[in-house]
C-alpha cells in the first residue's frame, strides 16, 4: 500500500469507506508525517491525540454504518480559527498562550462532519502578509525547491502559508485557510495545490480572528478540485452568530461537478495583461484559455477598467479595518501584558502593543489609523469605498458577457525567503490578480496549471458570479483534467 499521506482527500474517504484501511491508520500516517517535517515549520501546535480519537470514533462509526461526510479525515486548521483549549494565536506574540473557551463555527462544522484535527497551522501574523514571514513563530518553508539545485529556502506564500505547505508536503489531506486579499489563492498557486475562496458570507466568520471584517473569508485548500468541493460543503452554511453570514442553502457541490463547459463563456480581462510579468505567466494563461475552449467554453474579451485601482484601494480599506479590529489587544483581557515599572494604564497599553505586534502589523495599524483620522477620512477611506463600489460594478457588467473569468493567480512563482521583506510594495504586488475579486466579494479559486523553468508551480485563477461556486469549481475541474498536474515536491526535509 502506498503511504496514505500521498493520497488525496477523496481517495482517503473512499478507501476508508471501502475498508481498504482504517481511520486510525490514516491518522497515524499523517501524525508521523507531521512529526517528520518540523523543518518546514508548517504547524505551530500538533494535536496527534485529537486526530487519533476522531479516527477511533470513525472506525466505530464504520462498523455501525453511521458515517459522516468527513469521517476518517484528519485536517490541519489555520491558527486564525478558534479551537477550544488549543492555542489560537493568529501567529502573533500578543496572543501567545491564548486557549479559547469556544470553537469557531467553521472548525465546529468540520468536527460535526467527522473530521479530526492534526494541529494548528502557521500563518502570517494576523493574516497580514504574502509570504508567511511575519509570523511570530518564524517563516514557513515551502517543500518545493528550484530545479537548478539552489539551496535557497522558498516561501509557500501567505498568509495561509502553513496551510499550503502542509497540503503540498503531505502533512494534511485538506486544511482551512482564510482569504482577505488572496491568502488562500496565492499560496495555493505557489505550492501546486488547489484553494477556493467562496462568496463573502458563505462561511461564517464567527470565531475567526479578525483582520479586515468586510473582506475576510474562510475557505478550503487541498490537492484537487473535488477535495475542495467536499470540504466546502461542510464548512459553509448560515450562522446567526455572524451578521455577515448569508442565509442560503449549501449546494451539493461535489455531486454537481462537471468539466463540460459547453454553453459557458469565459471572460479574459484585458487589464490583467500587466507589463513586467514573466512570459511564463502569460504563456500559462494562454494555455488555460485553450484548455477551457477544449472543454467547450466560448472565450470573450472583457474589460475591468478599475483594476489598476484595486491594490491601492485594498491597502486603504484593509489596514483601516485592521486598525479598528486590533484595538482590542490592549493587555487587559487576554494575551500578552507588559506593565512598565511605575507606568500607568496608557503606558501598559503602549508597552503591550509595542512588544506584542510585529513590524508588518504595526505598519498596517499606523496606515489604517492615518486614513481613518479626522483630517484624512474623506480623502482616503471614503474615496476607497467609492472605488470599491466601481470595481464591484465592473464585475457585474463583465458577467453580463461571460460566466467565468480566467486570469493568472500570481505575477510570479514562489520567491526566496527574505527576498522581498525589505520592500513592502513589492510584497503587496503579489496580490495584484487576487485582490479585485476580494473587494467584490466574489468566489474565486486557484488551480495548478504547470511548472516554470525552475520547476516551481504556477496557478490559474478563476472568478465567478456571486454565489456561483459551482461554476468556479466546474471550470477548475476542466483545467485540472487537461493540465494533468501531478508534480509533487521532492522530500528534502
SEKEBA-254359 format. One record per residue (C-alpha): residue in three letters; y, x, z. Coordinates in steps of 0.2 Angstrom, whole numbers, plus 2048, in hexadecimal, padded with zeros to 3 digits. Layout:
BEGIN
AlaYXZ;...
END
This chain:
BEGIN
Unk800800800;Unk8118067FC;Unk81D80980A;Unk8247F880F;Unk8367FE810;Unk8358017FD;Unk8337EF7F9;Unk8407E27F6;Unk8447D4802;Unk83B7C87F6;Unk82C7D37F5;Unk82B7D4808;Unk82D7C180B;Unk8207BD7FE;Unk8147CB803;Unk8157C5815;Unk8127B3811;Unk8037B8806;Unk7FB7C2815;Unk7FD7D380C;Unk8047DA81C;Unk80B7D482C;Unk81D7D2832;Unk8197DF840;Unk8147EC832;Unk8257E8829;Unk82F7EA839;Unk8267FA83E;Unk82880282D;Unk83B7FE82D;Unk83D80483F;Unk83581583A;Unk84081682B;Unk850813835;Unk84B820842;Unk84782D834;Unk85882B82B;Unk86482D83A;Unk86C83B82F;Unk87482D825;Unk87D826834;Unk87A81582D;Unk87680C83E;Unk88180D84D;Unk874804858;Unk861802854;Unk8587F385B;Unk8467F6857;Unk83F7EB865;Unk8497DC85D;Unk8417DF84C;Unk8307E0854;Unk8327D085F;Unk8387C6850;Unk8297CD846;Unk81D7C8853;Unk8247B6853;Unk8237B6840;Unk8117BB840;Unk80D7AD84C;Unk8177A1841;Unk80C7A6832;Unk7FD7A283C;Unk804791840;Unk80B78E82F;Unk81D78C836;Unk82679982C;Unk83879A82A;Unk8427A081B;Unk8447B2822;Unk8357B382D;Unk82E7C582D;Unk83F7CD826;Unk8487D9831;Unk85B7DB82C;Unk8697E7830;Unk8797DF837;Unk88A7E6834;Unk8937EB844;Unk8A07DF840;Unk8957D0845;Unk8937CB857;Unk8827CD85E;Unk87D7C786F;Unk87B7D687B;Unk87B7E386D;Unk88A7EE86B;Unk8977E785F;Unk8A57F385C;Unk8AB7F184B;Unk8AA803849;Unk8B8806855;Unk8BA810865;Unk8C580286C;Unk8B57F686C;Unk8A9803873;Unk89C7FC87E;Unk8A07EA87A;Unk8917DF87B;Unk8957CD876;Unk88F7BE880;Unk88E7B4870;Unk8867B685E;Unk8907B584E;Unk88C7A5844;Unk8857AF835;Unk8797BA83F;Unk8747AB849;Unk8707A2839;Unk8657B1833;Unk85C7B0844;Unk85979E842;Unk8527A2831;Unk8457AE839;Unk84D7BF836;Unk84C7CD842;Unk8597DA845;Unk8567ED842;Unk8677F2849;Unk87A7F2847;Unk8817FB837;Unk88F807837;Unk89F80282E;Unk8B180782C;Unk8BB80483B;Unk8C07F183C;Unk8BA7F1829;Unk8C97FB824;Unk8C3807817;Unk8BB80A807;Unk8B081980B;Unk8A981681D;Unk8B2825823;Unk8BD81C830;Unk8AF81783C;Unk8B081E84D;Unk89E82284B;Unk8A182E83D;Unk89E82B82A;Unk88F824823;Unk88782F816;Unk881828806;Unk86E82B802;Unk87382F7F0;Unk8768417EA;Unk87E8477DA;Unk87284D7CE;Unk87A85E7CB;Unk8738647DB;Unk8838647E5;Unk8818627F8;Unk8918587FB;Unk88E849805;Unk8938397FC;Unk89B829803;Unk891819802;Unk8A180F800;Unk8A980480D;Unk8AC7FB818;Unk89A7F5817;Unk894807815;Unk886807822;Unk8807F781A;Unk87F7FE809;Unk87780E80E;Unk86A805818;Unk8647FB809;Unk8658097FD;Unk85B815808;Unk84E80880D;Unk85480681F;Unk8557F381D;Unk8507E6810;Unk8607DD811;Unk8707DE81C;Unk8807D5820;Unk8907DB819;Unk8A27D581A;Unk8AE7D580B;Unk8C17D580E;Unk8C77DE7FE;Unk8B67E47F7;Unk8AC7EA806;Unk89C7E3800;Unk89E7E67ED;Unk8A47F77ED;Unk8977FF7F8;Unk88A7F57EF;Unk8907FD7DF;Unk89080F7E7;Unk87E80E7ED;Unk8758057DF;Unk8727F47E8;Unk8787E27E6;Unk8857D97F1;Unk88E7C97F0;Unk89D7C27F8;Unk89C7AF7F8;Unk8AB7A37F6;Unk8B77A5805;Unk8B1799813;Unk89F79880D;Unk8997A381C;Unk8A17A082D;Unk8AC7AD834;Unk8A97A8846;Unk8A37B7850;Unk8A87C4842;Unk8B57D0848;Unk8C57CC83F;Unk8CE7D7833;Unk8D87CC827;Unk8D37BA82B;Unk8D87B281A;Unk8CE7BF811;Unk8BE7C481B;Unk8AE7BD815;Unk89C7C181A;Unk88F7C380D;Unk87D7CB80A;Unk8797DC802;Unk8677E07FC;Unk85D7E87EE;Unk85D7D97E2;Unk8667C97DD;Unk8587BF7E3;Unk8587C77F4;Unk86B7C37F6;Unk8687B17F1;Unk85B7B07FE;Unk8667B780C;Unk8757AD806;Unk86C79D808;Unk8697A181B;Unk87A7A881E;Unk88579A817;Unk88978981E;Unk89777F826;Unk89C785838;Unk8A8779842;Unk8AC78984C;Unk8B579083D;Unk8C5787837;Unk8C3790826;Unk8B078B824;Unk8AD780814;Unk8A4770818;Unk898771809;Unk886770806;Unk87D781804;Unk8747817F3;Unk8627877F0;Unk8697977E7;Unk85879F7E6;Unk8507907DE;Unk85F78F7D2;Unk85D7A17CB;Unk85D7A27B8;Unk8627B07AD;Unk8647A579E;Unk8777A479B;Unk87779A78B;Unk88678E78B;Unk89079A797;Unk89F7A4793;Unk8A37B579B;Unk8B57BA79C;Unk8BB7CC79A;Unk8CC7CF7A2;Unk8D67DA797;Unk8E07E07A6;Unk8D17E87AE;Unk8D17F67A0;Unk8DA8027AB;Unk8E08147A6;Unk8D88227AF;Unk8C78197B2;Unk8B88247AD;Unk8B182079C;Unk8A081D7A4;Unk8A880E7AD;Unk8AE80679D;Unk89E80A794;Unk8948017A1;Unk8A07F27A0;Unk89D7F178E;Unk88A7F2791;Unk88B7E479D;Unk8947DA790;Unk8867DD784;Unk8797D8791;Unk8827C8795;Unk8837C4782;Unk8707C7781;Unk86D7BB78F;Unk8767AE784;Unk8887AE78B;Unk8977AD780;Unk8A47BB784;Unk8B77B7783;Unk8C67C1787;Unk8D07BB796;Unk8E07C079E;Unk8E47C27B1;Unk8F67C77AF;Unk8FA7CA7C2;Unk8EB7D67C4;Unk8F77E57C6;Unk8FF7DD7D5;Unk8EE7D97DE;Unk8EC7EA7E7;Unk8FE7EB7EE;Unk8FD7D87F3;Unk8ED7DB7FC;Unk8F47EA805;Unk9027DF80C;Unk8F87D0811;Unk8E97D9818;Unk8F27E5824;Unk8FE7D6829;Unk8EF7CC82F;Unk8E77DB836;Unk8F67DF841;Unk8F57CE848;Unk8E37CD84B;Unk8E27DE853;Unk8EF7DA85F;Unk8E27D386B;Unk8DB7E586E;Unk8E67E987D;Unk8DB7F088A;Unk8DC7E0895;Unk8CD7D6890;Unk8BF7E0889;Unk8BC7F1881;Unk8C5801884;Unk8D2803892;Unk8DE812894;Unk8E98118A3;Unk8F58208A4;Unk8F98268B6;Unk90781C8BD;Unk9098138AC;Unk90E8008AB;Unk9067F28A1;Unk90F7F8891;Unk90980A893;Unk8F7803895;Unk8F97FA885;Unk90080987C;Unk8F3815882;Unk8E480A87F;Unk8E980686D;Unk8EE81886A;Unk8DD81E870;Unk8D3810869;Unk8D880E857;Unk8D581B849;Unk8E282183D;Unk8DE81582F;Unk8DF80683B;Unk8EF80C842;Unk8F680E831;Unk8F27FC82C;Unk8F97F583C;Unk9097FE83A;Unk90A7F8828;Unk9067E682D;Unk9127E683B;Unk9207EC82F;Unk91D7DF822;Unk91D7D182F;Unk92D7D7838;Unk93C7CC837;Unk9457D682B;Unk9377D881E;Unk92C7C9820;Unk9347C0811;Unk9367D0806;Unk9237D4808;Unk9177C8810;Unk91F7B8809;Unk9207C07F8;Unk90E7C67F9;Unk9087B57FD;Unk9117AE7EE;Unk9097BC7E3;Unk8F87B77EA;Unk8FA7A57E5;Unk8FE7AC7D3;Unk8EE7B67D3;Unk8E47A77D8;Unk8ED79D7CA;Unk8E87AB7BE;Unk8D67A87C2;Unk8D77957C1;Unk8DE7977AF;Unk8D17A47AA;Unk8C37987B0;Unk8C978B7A4;Unk8C3797796;Unk8B379F79E;Unk8A679C7AC;Unk8A47AE7B2;Unk8AF7BD7B2;Unk8A77CF7AF;Unk8B07DF7B5;Unk8AB7F07BC;Unk8A87F07CF;Unk8B18007D3;Unk8BC80D7C9;Unk8AF81B7CC;Unk89E81F7D3;Unk89D8257E5;Unk8A88337EA;Unk8A68417F7;Unk8A983F80A;Unk8BA84580E;Unk8BF8457FB;Unk8CD8377FD;Unk8D083680F;Unk8E083F80E;Unk8E7833800;Unk8E7821806;Unk8ED81B7F6;Unk8DF8237EC;Unk8D381B7F9;Unk8DB80A7F7;Unk8D980B7E4;Unk8C68097E6;Unk8C87F77E9;Unk8D37F47D9;Unk8C57E97D0;Unk8BF7E07E0;Unk8CF7DB7E8;Unk8D57CD7DC;Unk8C67C27DF;Unk8C87C57F2;Unk8DA7BF7F1;Unk8D47AF7E8;Unk8C67AC7F3;Unk8B97AC7E5;Unk8A77B07E5;Unk8A37C17DE;Unk8957CE7DE;Unk8907DF7D8;Unk8807E37CF;Unk87A7F57CB;Unk87B7F87B9;Unk87780A7B7;Unk87A81C7BC;Unk8898287B7;Unk88783A7B0;Unk8848407C2;Unk8768347C5;Unk8808297D1;Unk8808167D0;Unk88D80B7C7;Unk88F7F87CA;Unk8947E97BF;Unk89F7DC7C8;Unk89E7C97C5;Unk8AB7BC7CB;Unk8A87AA7CA;Unk8B17997CD;Unk8B37947DF;Unk8A378D7E6;Unk8997937D7;Unk88E7A07DF;Unk88079A7D4;Unk88979F7C4;Unk88D7B07CC;Unk87B7B37D1;Unk8747AD7C0;Unk87F7B97B7;Unk87A7C77C3;Unk8687C37C0;Unk86B7C57AD;Unk8727D67AF;Unk8657DB7BB;Unk8577D77B0;Unk85F7E07A1;Unk8657EF7AA;Unk8547F27B2;Unk85C7FC7C0;Unk84E8037CA;Unk8568147CF;Unk8558187E2;Unk85C8277EB;Unk8508367EE;Unk84C838800;Unk855847806;Unk859842818;
END
